[in-house]
Amino acid sequence: MSIISEHGYRQDGRKPHQIRNLNYKLGVYSQADGSAYLEQGNTKILCAVYGPYEPKQRSRLLEDRCIINCQYSMATFSTNERKADGSHLAACVNVGTLALADAGVPMRGLIAAASCA
């Protein structure tokens, strides 16, 4: 099955040069220090940031760096049978950056990720 139809459209109705719709919101989860919600095509991701906190072990204290622990999980109703329409990893990186910025975590710049086929 071809990705592009004989009329020049992708399966989701976009032209080959068009990107997926992208929407985001900041501060969507009040229990977290920072949060962001991202919709990229059919991919929907919520990211929450708790911290920054001082490390529990003083030996891990770094003046100009931090340690980030990430947990990634799919919703229980999300299955492998559903058809992915884009890079989940790139979307996770992007929403994570937005949530870190919403939490006020100092960063030298913003990180952005993309995928192409």
C-alpha positions as CSV (number, residue, x, y, z in Angstrom):
1,M,0.0,0.0,0.0
2,S,1.4,3.4,-1.0
3,I,1.9,6.2,1.5
4,I,0.8,8.7,-1.1
5,S,-2.5,8.2,-3.0
6,E,-2.8,8.6,-6.8
7,H,-4.3,12.0,-6.1
8,G,-1.2,13.1,-4.2
9,Y,-2.5,12.9,-0.6
10,R,-1.3,11.0,2.5
11,Q,-3.7,8.6,4.3
12,D,-4.7,11.4,6.8
13,G,-5.5,13.9,4.0
14,R,-2.3,15.9,4.1
15,K,-0.2,16.8,1.0
16,P,3.3,15.3,1.1
17,H,4.9,18.6,2.2
18,Q,2.5,19.3,5.0
19,I,3.2,18.6,8.7
20,R,0.8,17.3,11.2
21,N,-1.4,19.7,13.2
22,L,0.5,20.8,16.4
23,N,-1.2,22.2,19.5
24,Y,0.2,22.6,23.0
25,K,-0.9,24.0,26.4
26,L,1.3,24.8,29.4
27,G,0.4,24.5,33.1
28,V,-2.3,21.9,32.6
29,Y,-1.5,19.7,35.7
30,S,-1.7,21.8,38.9
31,Q,-0.1,19.2,41.1
32,A,3.2,19.4,39.2
33,D,5.8,22.2,39.3
34,G,5.5,22.4,35.5
35,S,3.5,20.6,32.9
36,A,2.6,20.6,29.2
37,Y,0.1,18.9,27.0
38,L,1.0,18.3,23.3
39,E,-1.1,17.1,20.4
40,Q,0.7,16.2,17.2
41,G,-1.6,14.6,14.7
42,N,-3.2,11.6,16.6
43,T,-0.4,11.6,19.2
44,K,-1.4,13.1,22.6
45,I,1.1,13.5,25.4
46,L,0.9,14.9,29.0
47,C,4.2,15.7,30.7
48,A,4.7,16.7,34.3
49,V,7.8,18.0,36.0
50,Y,8.4,17.7,39.7
51,G,11.3,19.8,40.9
52,P,14.0,20.8,40.6
53,Y,15.2,19.4,44.0
54,E,18.5,19.1,45.7
55,P,20.0,15.6,45.3
56,K,19.6,13.3,48.2
57,Q,23.3,12.3,48.0
58,R,25.6,15.3,48.4
59,S,28.2,13.5,46.3
60,R,25.8,13.9,43.3
61,L,25.6,17.7,43.7
62,L,26.9,19.4,40.5
63,E,27.0,23.2,40.4
64,D,26.5,23.6,36.6
65,R,24.5,20.4,35.8
66,C,21.4,18.5,36.8
67,I,20.2,14.9,36.8
68,I,16.9,14.2,35.1
69,N,14.9,11.1,35.7
70,C,12.3,10.3,33.1
71,Q,9.4,7.9,33.3
72,Y,7.6,7.0,30.0
73,S,4.4,5.1,30.0
74,M,1.6,4.5,27.5
75,A,-2.0,4.7,28.5
76,T,-3.5,1.3,29.4
77,F,-6.1,1.7,26.6
78,S,-3.4,2.4,24.0
79,T,-2.5,-0.8,22.2
80,N,0.0,-1.9,19.5
81,E,-3.0,-2.4,17.2
82,R,-3.5,1.3,16.8
83,K,-1.6,2.9,13.9
84,A,1.1,5.4,14.9
85,D,1.1,8.5,12.8
86,G,4.4,10.1,13.9
87,S,7.4,9.8,16.1
88,H,6.4,9.4,19.8
89,L,10.0,10.0,20.8
90,A,10.2,13.3,19.1
91,A,6.9,14.4,20.5
92,C,8.0,13.4,24.0
93,V,11.2,15.4,23.7
94,N,9.3,18.5,22.6
95,V,6.6,18.2,25.4
96,G,9.3,17.6,28.0
97,T,11.1,20.7,27.0
98,L,7.9,22.7,27.3
99,A,7.2,21.2,30.8
100,L,10.7,22.0,32.0
101,A,10.3,25.6,30.8
102,D,6.9,25.8,32.5
103,A,8.6,24.6,35.7
104,G,11.1,27.4,35.5
105,V,14.1,25.0,35.2
106,P,17.1,27.0,34.0
107,M,18.2,25.8,30.5
108,R,20.8,27.2,28.1
109,G,18.3,26.8,25.3
110,L,15.2,24.9,24.3
111,I,15.4,21.4,22.8
112,A,13.4,20.5,19.8
113,A,13.1,17.1,18.0
114,A,11.7,16.1,14.7
115,S,11.4,12.9,12.6
116,C,11.1,12.5,8.9
117,A,10.4,9.6,6.7
